[in-house]
Amino acid sequence: MLEFYKNKKVLITGHNGFKGSWLTLILKHLGAKIIGVSLKLDKNHSKKNLINIFKLKNEIREYFIDINNFTKLKQTIIKEQPDIIFHLAAQSLVYEAVKYPLKNYHTNIIGLINVLESLKYTKKTKFVSIITSDKCYINDEKKNLKESDQLGGDDPYSASKACAEIISKSYYKTYFDKNLNIYTFRGGNVIGGGDFLSTRLVPDLINFVYDNQKLILRNTNSSRPWQNVLDVLFSYLLYSEILYKKNIRFENMNIGPDKSYKVEKILKYFTNHYDLKIKYGIDFNKKDIEKKYLKLNCEKSKKYFNFRRMSFDKSLKKTFNWYDSFYLKENMRIFSNNEIIEYINNYIKN
Ligand SMILES: NC(=O)c1ccc[n+]([C@@H]2O[C@H](COP(=O)([O-])OP(=O)(O)OC[C@H]3O[C@@H](n4cnc5c(N)ncnc54)[C@H](O)[C@@H]3O)[C@@H](O)[C@H]2O)c1
């Protein structure tokens, strides 16, 4: 497995985001040719960006295109004729979506439609794997959510991800039932080195330690199915390959661990790791729109392939070690490549 990606032309939308950059690095390791489509980084963010940190710029072809611009996106897909697409580009932050709902809905809904419409103009693409979220369900906080549960979302980000699910299925049913496979993946909160987006828990903790920024937390009692960035990305790669090889035209799948953990557990690990007694503020100004409890039922994915996942403690250790190495100015390309090799040897080959 995974040799499948060797020499394939893979287009990643959102390639310079947190997950997209790691996916680019992994796919480079597997021998794929990468085309990236993302927004251009502004100067303030370019030092803390994984494509730059991993020094990948000269090894991939990048297009800085707004996916809301259908003409440009279509032209790029026609020109590149990718074998495979991973669609990760999105407005990915819950509270940004509250602040700027129009931008959120445009990118997460019209942007996705533009990707799918563009695919009508290429016969080469075998499948598109669309990354939505575990927040795409109506969550009554009472049960573990499974794929057949009702889609919906009470806040704009969640609603846009529920729409992305509905739209993806409608394109499969209406247009692509014979010549293009569509898979959607509903993953939970991701932790790992190299996420620098504030209002996400780990980057906020890291900014507190290394950049002296004020620490404002939301709900320390909330539970989430946290997973390591390598677990989630290898899941996208493995399940896409398996589904394609099984000739499955359309599938949706939860991606995550069996357990959810409270934010408090991460805080405890964090304070031990840095030997800190922290004082943090709770942001009471923000309207509390997030669910306290979110847990996924991931039995469907296991029926296809049940691979070992990283334990939560190990994931936390690896995550904070990554940032420590980054701030100690280690070569993060080599460091992260070694993490990928170790992951394949320990979790996939066994
Ligand atoms: N990180 C998580 O914990 C998590 C959890 C569940 C789902 N997801 C989903 O996974 C995907 C990737 O998440 P991430 O954490 O890497 O996000 P990120 O915010 O780090 O990266 C977003 C990427 O999308 C691109 N992008 C945004 N708007 C665009 C536009 N209009 N046109 C072109 N490109 C655009 C950005 O340039 C960037 O490359 C997203 O779809 C997100 O909703 C993330």
The ligand as a Gaussian input file, in Angstrom:
#p B3LYP/6-31G(d) Opt

LIG

0 1
 N       -7.132000      21.364000      11.539000
 C       -8.173000      20.731000      12.062000
 O       -8.216000      20.474000      13.277000
 C       -9.327000      20.285000      11.164000
 C      -10.319000      19.447000      11.710000
 C      -11.351000      19.004000      10.890000
 C      -11.389000      19.406000       9.556000
 N      -10.435000      20.247000       9.054000
 C      -10.508000      20.616000       7.627000
 O       -9.305000      20.181000       6.994000
 C       -8.964000      21.108000       5.951000
 C       -7.548000      21.637000       6.155000
 O       -7.466000      22.240000       7.440000
 P       -6.161000      23.009000       7.931000
 O       -6.122000      22.866000       9.385000
 O       -4.999000      22.603000       7.146000
 O       -6.566000      24.520000       7.557000
 P       -5.641000      25.795000       7.312000
 O       -6.488000      26.961000       7.648000
 O       -4.329000      25.628000       7.966000
 O       -5.393000      25.802000       5.741000
 C       -6.386000      26.210000       4.834000
 C       -5.827000      26.151000       3.422000
 O       -6.884000      26.517000       2.524000
 C       -6.431000      27.552000       1.675000
 N       -7.546000      28.436000       1.344000
 C       -8.395000      29.048000       2.207000
 N       -9.286000      29.801000       1.507000
 C       -8.984000      29.637000       0.194000
 C       -9.516000      30.152000      -1.017000
 N      -10.562000      30.974000      -1.013000
 N       -8.926000      29.788000      -2.185000
 C       -7.859000      28.950000      -2.202000
 N       -7.323000      28.413000      -1.101000
 C       -7.874000      28.759000       0.089000
 C       -5.359000      28.302000       2.460000
 O       -4.501000      29.021000       1.568000
 C       -4.672000      27.132000       3.156000
 O       -3.761000      26.542000       2.259000
 C      -10.035000      22.182000       5.963000
 O      -11.029000      21.828000       5.030000
 C      -10.589000      22.114000       7.380000
 O      -11.894000      22.605000       7.462000
 C       -9.401000      20.700000       9.844000

